[in-house]
């Protein structure tokens, strides 16, 4: 989808791409251009980056900015489609990561250095608290993937709702452990709450996403779904 959008948006900005030799216009409006018979093209030692004969028809339309400037930026405008271009062409298109999302990812990378200490602190608190009774057979599952900033807001509400172990220091340290967990790591802990025992399981599949799984009685499950959907 994204590749098709790129092609279509390039054609909208440079309509002459459709007239390049070897070009084929698709039903979507995108244009595919066959530049050579063989996909493995030899670059001669004395050839510059843009000297190959097969590139000349495309360069005559695009120029070299889309290939040389920093991604998306040139002095006199954009060399590649903007985020606004993408969203206008396909409102359901998933945007590229924002600066904020990249900062969150970088923050998790840095936080991983603190993970061993944070985890040990949580395990020490485990030894000092009353251990919950095992989950009952009727425990229900709530699970979803949340962006880091959304998870932080959800966690604050969850602590306020469940109280018990999550209300004090244990809840704070557990949040820090989740926030600093390394990539592809998963862990779980059983906590006491005002609704009884609740199992909290998490998985870090990406730097800016937390996979959260909460197992507990129906009031907890109902609350989770209600606040997630809201």
Secondary structure, 3 states (H helix, E strand, C coil): CHHHHHHHHHHHHCHHHHHCCCEEECCCCCEEECCCCCCCCCCCCCCCCCCCHHHHHHHHHHCCHHHHCCCCCECCECCCCCHHHHHHHCCCCCCCCCHHHHHHHHHHHHHHHHHHHHHHHHHHHHHHCCCCCCCCCCCEEEEEEEEHHHHHHHHHHHHHHHCHHHHCHHHHHHHHHHHHCCCCCEEEEEEEECCEEEEEEEEEEECCEEEEEEEECHHHHHHHHHHHHC
